Amino acid sequence: MPMQKTYHSSSGGFDFLGLRQNRGGGVEIVYDDGVARRMVWRVRSSVHDGVIGEALRHAVNQSRVVPALYAELKKRAIAVESVV
């Protein structure tokens, strides 16, 4: 069964971060603001999904989720690339 974890803002906002496995077996991070913005990043680092999950959990509860996500990933040395 593919890995899939989701994190929603605890402040009642619509922000969502998700962790999923793509068809090739790689890990991706998905951001959706619940209105019009959806972004996907491919995780380039070999890292346990619990570490990524911790970063997502912290970032989704910040007022500016995407900058917070980048900061959390950088803190943990997790490399990502944008998926177009």
C-alpha positions in Angstrom: 0.0 0.0 0.0 1.4 3.4 -0.9 2.4 5.9 1.8 0.1 8.8 2.2 -0.1 11.2 5.2 -2.0 14.5 5.4 -1.6 17.5 7.7 -4.2 20.3 8.0 -3.9 23.6 9.7 -5.1 23.4 13.3 -6.1 27.1 13.3 -9.1 26.3 11.1 -7.6 27.5 7.9 -7.8 25.6 4.6 -4.0 25.0 4.3 -3.1 21.4 3.7 0.3 19.6 3.4 0.5 16.0 2.2 3.1 13.4 1.9 2.6 10.8 -0.9 4.4 8.2 -2.9 4.4 8.7 -6.6 4.1 6.0 -9.2 7.8 5.6 -9.5 8.2 5.0 -5.8 9.5 8.5 -5.0 8.2 10.7 -2.2 6.4 13.9 -2.9 5.1 16.8 -0.8 1.8 18.4 -1.8 0.6 21.9 -0.6 -2.9 23.2 -1.2 -4.3 26.4 0.1 -7.9 25.3 -0.3 -8.6 28.0 -2.8 -6.4 28.3 -5.9 -2.9 27.3 -5.1 -1.5 23.8 -5.4 2.2 23.0 -5.3 4.1 19.7 -5.5 7.8 19.0 -4.6 9.7 15.8 -5.2 11.9 14.8 -2.2 15.5 14.3 -3.4 17.0 13.3 -0.1 16.9 9.9 1.4 15.2 10.6 4.7 12.7 8.8 6.9 9.1 9.9 6.3 8.7 10.6 10.0 11.3 13.3 9.8 9.5 14.9 6.8 6.2 14.5 8.6 7.5 16.4 11.5 8.5 19.3 9.2 5.1 19.3 7.5 3.3 19.2 10.8 5.2 22.3 12.1 4.9 24.2 8.8 1.2 23.7 8.2 0.4 25.6 11.4 2.4 28.7 10.5 0.7 31.8 9.0 2.9 31.6 5.9 3.0 27.8 5.2 5.2 27.6 2.1 8.1 29.8 3.6 7.8 27.8 6.8 7.9 24.6 4.9 11.1 25.6 3.1 12.6 26.7 6.5 11.7 23.3 8.1 13.1 21.3 5.2 16.3 23.3 5.2 16.7 22.9 9.0 16.6 19.1 8.4 18.8 19.1 5.3 15.9 17.7 3.1 16.4 18.5 -0.5 13.3 19.0 -2.7 12.6 20.0 -6.3 9.5 21.5 -7.7 7.3 19.3 -9.9 5.7 21.1 -12.8 
